[in-house]
Amino acid sequence: MEAGIPDKLFFKIGEVAGLTSLRPSVLRYWETEFDTLKPNKSRSGQRLYTRKEVSLIFEIKRLLYTEKLTIEGARKKIANRGKGAMPQGAVAESAREKIFSIISEVREDLERFKASL
């Protein structure tokens, strides 16, 4: 478990805002500026951030607020960090995150269906 990030698979935007001390509007803006920050959305449209994305948000915050980089500078630094082939573990983690996202959506649908009976 990474420091400061609870042991969960997904985080809603309000939870991420609380963890990072950022406003949700800032998080939504950063999604438009950083290609690597693309949270999945549930069927209801709720953003679901993974642990990896929460870690990325902490990194972006550090680059912008502590190192005083511009958004362009932070974007370049993050892009250079990710150069090269994606490690096999990262591919598996990405697939795992997508599977859990789908399962989460199915669970929500089943709970809504059960409530309608």
C-alpha positions as CSV (number, residue, x, y, z in Angstrom):
1,M,0.0,0.0,0.0
2,E,1.3,3.4,-0.9
3,A,1.6,6.0,1.8
4,G,-1.6,8.0,2.3
5,I,-3.7,6.0,-0.2
6,P,-6.3,3.6,1.4
7,D,-6.2,0.0,0.3
8,K,-9.2,0.2,-2.2
9,L,-9.5,-0.6,-5.9
10,F,-11.5,2.5,-6.9
11,F,-12.0,5.9,-5.5
12,K,-14.8,8.4,-6.3
13,I,-13.9,12.0,-7.2
14,G,-14.9,13.3,-3.8
15,E,-12.7,10.7,-2.0
16,V,-9.7,11.7,-4.3
17,A,-10.4,15.3,-3.6
18,G,-10.3,14.6,0.2
19,L,-7.1,12.6,0.0
20,T,-5.2,15.1,-2.1
21,S,-6.7,18.3,-0.7
22,L,-7.7,19.4,-4.2
23,R,-11.1,20.6,-5.4
24,P,-13.0,18.2,-7.7
25,S,-12.9,20.9,-10.4
26,V,-9.1,20.9,-10.3
27,L,-9.1,17.1,-10.8
28,R,-11.5,17.4,-13.7
29,Y,-9.3,20.1,-15.3
30,W,-6.2,17.9,-14.9
31,E,-8.0,15.2,-16.8
32,T,-8.1,17.5,-19.8
33,E,-4.5,18.4,-19.5
34,F,-2.8,15.1,-18.7
35,D,-3.6,12.2,-21.2
36,T,-2.5,9.6,-18.7
37,L,-5.2,10.7,-16.2
38,K,-8.4,9.1,-17.6
39,P,-10.5,7.6,-14.9
40,N,-13.2,5.1,-15.9
41,K,-16.8,6.1,-15.4
42,S,-19.6,4.0,-14.0
43,R,-22.8,3.7,-15.8
44,S,-24.2,6.5,-13.7
45,G,-21.3,8.7,-14.9
46,Q,-19.4,8.7,-11.6
47,R,-15.6,8.9,-12.0
48,L,-13.8,5.9,-10.6
49,Y,-10.1,6.5,-10.1
50,T,-7.7,3.6,-9.6
51,R,-4.8,3.6,-7.1
52,K,-2.5,4.2,-10.0
53,E,-4.4,7.3,-11.0
54,V,-4.5,8.6,-7.4
55,S,-0.7,8.1,-7.3
56,L,-0.4,10.1,-10.5
57,I,-2.5,12.9,-9.1
58,F,-0.2,13.1,-6.1
59,E,2.8,13.2,-8.5
60,I,1.1,16.0,-10.6
61,K,0.4,18.0,-7.5
62,R,4.0,17.6,-6.3
63,L,5.3,18.8,-9.7
64,L,3.0,21.8,-9.9
65,Y,2.9,23.0,-6.3
66,T,6.2,21.9,-4.9
67,E,8.6,22.0,-7.9
68,K,6.6,24.9,-9.3
69,L,6.5,23.5,-12.9
70,T,4.0,24.7,-15.4
71,I,1.4,22.3,-16.6
72,E,3.4,21.8,-19.8
73,G,6.5,21.1,-17.8
74,A,4.7,18.6,-15.6
75,R,3.2,17.0,-18.7
76,K,6.6,16.6,-20.3
77,K,8.2,15.2,-17.1
78,I,5.4,12.6,-16.7
79,A,5.6,11.7,-20.4
80,N,9.4,11.2,-20.1
81,R,9.0,9.1,-17.0
82,G,6.8,6.7,-19.0
83,K,9.1,6.2,-22.0
84,G,9.7,2.7,-23.3
85,A,7.6,-0.4,-23.4
86,M,4.9,-0.9,-20.8
87,P,6.1,-3.4,-18.2
88,Q,4.3,-6.7,-18.2
89,G,3.1,-6.1,-14.6
90,A,1.5,-2.8,-15.7
91,V,-0.3,-4.5,-18.6
92,A,-1.7,-7.1,-16.1
93,E,-2.7,-4.3,-13.7
94,S,-4.4,-2.4,-16.4
95,A,-6.4,-5.5,-17.5
96,R,-7.2,-6.2,-13.8
97,E,-8.5,-2.6,-13.3
98,K,-10.8,-2.9,-16.3
99,I,-12.2,-6.2,-15.1
100,F,-12.9,-4.8,-11.7
101,S,-14.5,-1.7,-13.3
102,I,-16.9,-4.0,-15.3
103,I,-17.7,-6.1,-12.2
104,S,-18.4,-2.9,-10.3
105,E,-20.8,-1.7,-13.0
106,V,-22.6,-5.1,-13.1
107,R,-22.9,-5.1,-9.3
108,E,-24.5,-1.6,-9.4
109,D,-26.9,-2.8,-12.1
110,L,-27.9,-5.9,-10.2
111,E,-28.5,-3.8,-7.0
112,R,-30.7,-1.4,-8.9
113,F,-32.6,-4.4,-10.4
114,K,-33.0,-6.0,-7.0
115,A,-34.3,-2.7,-5.6
116,S,-36.9,-2.4,-8.4
117,L,-38.4,-5.8,-7.5
